[in-house]
Amino acid sequence: MHRPRYLSTASLAVLALVVGTTGCGDDDDADLATSFDESSPALLTSTHTEQLAAASDQYAAYVRAEVATLQTKTSQFADYVKDGNDHAAREIYADARMHWERIEPVAESFSDLDPRLDLREADLAEGETWTGWHRLEKDLWPPAGDGTYTPLTQAERTELADQLVADTDDLAGRVQSLEYEPAQLGNGAKELLDEVATGKVTGEEEIWSHTDLWDFQANVDGARTAFEVLEPLLVERDPELATELHSRFDELQTLLDRHRDAEGFVAYDELTPEQVKTLADAVNALGEPLSQLTSAVA
């Protein structure tokens, strides 16, 4: 993204997703989540109570499962980094990060963890220590040609890898008891599409590895999951919108699938400007009806 996510208005807005903070271990996050909870719209009444509860439970289970897999793959990635196995680390990098990107609005709600795990170099403030995925990404895909980059020492790599694992484990602990207001899940879905439109489509997210299409796919996966857990309710209230969203998601997925290869996806810098524009247009075409999801179910 173009600015530190943990300072952005969009990132703060997505905290509306999170209404339960027991076990988060961070008073600031608890205070923010409480304030959003107090101002959030009222849930639907008796006839929809079970559907809303089911949507909340399904999404909470999805987040926990994604973070559990993120833990496993982050640990593997860290081991490769510490062992000096750069090839294996590069192979697992994009696949591991997909599990972060799928639940990014939830992960971003922790304003202390998000920058430690996912801050890009372009968003680094003066005097700020750069850690996390993108710091190791740059060392695994070092810039070539200008001779100005100094590779990390093995001790520095080990320290960064260990912190990445520790921070991911911290994230996993915090999400275990989170609860989500079903009427707000649509906002999270739209936030994920905005992530694509402002970061992934531009190629700025994975500037060294060019694995942006993996992130792109993961954001779409997460948005589609948020939609699908609300779909039973949406079909009752606005079946035309439900049908349109299915169609738009399918169209975008078809375009993404054109850029797959045996390893997952082609490098983002291999796409032509016309191909990037086609993807951006499909994201925008999905984003407009997706922005109606929250009001439709609320």
N, C-alpha and C positions, 0 to 999 in steps of 0.2 A: 504494500500500500504506500501512498505518498506521504503518510505521516505516522507517528507512533500510534498504533491502534489503542493503546491503553490510555491515550489522552484525547481520543477523538469523540465527537458527539455521537457518531454512529455506534461506536463501541459501548459507550455508556448507555445508549438507548436499548441495546440488546440485553442489558441486565434485567429488563422487564420479563425476560424469559424465566429468570431464576427467582423463585419466591420462597424457597426453603433453604436455609443456610446452616442448619444444625450440623456440626462436625466440620465446618469449613476451616476453622482455625484462624480466621482473619476477621477482626472486628469491623474493619472498614467495609469489607465485602458484605457482612451481615447488615450493616447500617444502610448501605446502598440498596440491597435487595429488599429490605423492609420498606424503605421509602417508595420503591416502585410497587410493591405489593399493596400499599395503602392507597395508591392512586390508580390501580389497575381497574378495568371495567368489570362489572359484576358478571358472574358466570350465568349460563342459562339455567333455567329452573327444572323442576322435577323430571319432565319427560326426557331430558337429555343428560341427566346426571350420570347414568351408567356409561354412556358413550364418552362423556368428558373424562370420567375417571379412567376409563380404559385407555384413552389417548394419552393421558398423563403418564400412566404406568408403562405403556409401551415405549414412549419416548425416553423415560428414565432408564428403562432396561437397555435400550439402544445405546444411550450415552455410556452407561457402565460397561457394556460389552466392548464398545469401540476403545474406551480408555484402557481396558484390560489388555486388548490386543496391542495397543500402542505401547504399553509397558513392556510386553514381551519383545516386540520388535526393536524398541529403543535400546533395550538391554543388549540385544544381539548386535545392533549397530555400534553401540559403545564398545563392546568387546573387540569388534573388528578394528575400530579406530585405535584402541589401546594396544592391540597386537601389531599395528602397522600394516594391516591387510587392507590397503586402500581400495583394491578392486572389489572385494566383498562389501566394504562399507558403501561404495558408490552404488553397488547393485541393490542394496536394501534401502538406501536413503529415501527414494521417492515412495516406495511401497509402505514404509513405516509411517511417513508423514501423512499419508492419506487418512489414517485413523485420527490424526489431529485435525485435519482439514474438515472432516465430516461433522465434527462437533465444535467447530471453531467459535460460534457465538457463545457457547457455554464456557469454553476454555478462556476466551477473551474476557469473560466477566471477572476473572481473578486478576486484578490490576497489578499485583506483584509478580505473579507467575508468568503471565503472558509475555512481557518484555524479556524475561530471563530465558524463555524457551523459544520465542519466535521473532525476535526483533531483527529487522533487516539493517544492513550497514547504512543505508540511505537515511534511516530514521534515528540513527544514533546521535544522542545529544552530546554536547561538548563535556568531556570529563566522565562520561558514562562508560561503564565496563560492558563490553560486547560479549555475550555468551549465547549458548543455545544452538539450534539447528543450523542457522545460516552462518554462524561463525565457523562451524566445522565444514559446512558446504564449501565455503571459499577456500579452505585449506585442501579439500579433496579435489576441487576443480580450480586450481590457482590461476589467476589472470596471467596471460602470456604476453610477451612482447615488450612491455615497458621496463621490466627489471626492477620495479619498485616494491614488489610484494616480498615480504620476508616470511617464509614458512614457519609454522608453529614448531616448537621443539616437542619431542615426545612427552616430556613432562607437562607441557602446556596442553597438549592433546588429551592426556590422561585426566588432567584436572577438569577440562571442559566436558569430557565424556562422562565422568563421574557426576558432575553437577547436572548434566542433562538427565541422567537416570534418576537422580535424587529429586529433581523438580517434577519429573513425570510421575514418580511415585507419590509425591505430594498432591499433584492434581488428582490422581486416582483416589486418594483418601478423601479429598474434598467432595467429589461428585457422588459418593456412595449414598448420602442421605438427602441429596437435592430433590426438590419437588418442582414440578413445572405446571403453570397454569395453562390448560389446554387452549383457551381462547387466545393465548399469546404465541403459540407455536408457529402460527403463520408469519409472525414478525421475524422469527428466527429463520424460517425458510427464505424470506425475502432478503434478510441480511446476508445469507450465504450466496444468493445470486448477486447481490451488490459486491461481495468479495470478488466474485468472478469478473464483474464488469470493471472494477476499479484496480484490480491487481493482477489477476491471472491473464486476462485478455491482453494486457499491455506487455506481458513478459517480464515484469519487474519483480515478481515474487521470488522466482528462482533464477536470479540473474547470472549465477555462476554455473549451475548444473543444467539449466534449461529444461527442467522437469515440470514446467508449469502445467502441462496437460494432465498430469497425475493429480495435481491440486485442483484443477478445473473439474475433473471427474468427481473427486471426493466432495467438493462443495455441492455439485449437482446431486450426488447421492444423498447428502445430508438434507438438502432442501426437499428432495422427493420423499424421504422418510417422514419428515415433519408433515408434509401434505398427506401422505398415505395414512398416518395415524388419525388424522382428522377427517379423512374421506368418508367414512360411514355417516358422519353428521352432515358433511357438506352435500352428499348425495340427496339427503332429505330436504335440505334448505335451499340448495341452488344446484340442481343437477347439471344445468348447462355449463356452469363454471367448472364443475368437477370434470366434465367431458373435455372442456377446452384445456384444462391443466394437464390432463392425461396426454392429449394430443401434442401440446407444446413440449412437455418433457420428452416424449418419444422423438419428436423432431430434433431436439437438441442432442439427444443421445445418438441418433443416427449420424449426425454430423461429427460428433466426437469419435464414434467408432471408425470413421474413415481414416483417422490418424493413428490407429493402433498399429503396432508391430509385434513381433514375437516377444519382446521384452516388456510390453505394456503400451507405450506410446512413443511416437517419434519425438525428437528434441524440438522444443518450441521454436527455436531459431531456424528450423527447416521449413516452417510454414510460410507461404507467400502472403503478402499484404491482403490479397483477395480472400484467402482462406481465413485469415484472422477476422476480417470484416464480416464474413459469413457467420462465423461463430458469434461475434459480438451482436449481430442482428438477431440471431436466434435467442441469445440471452435476454436481449431487450424485449423480444416478443413474448418470452415466458414471464419476464419480470412484471409486466403490466397486469395480467390476470392474477399472478401470484400475490400482488399487493392487495387484492380484494379478498384474500382468503380469511384474514382475521375478522374483518367486518361481517363476512358471510356466516361464520360460525358463531360470532358473538352477538 
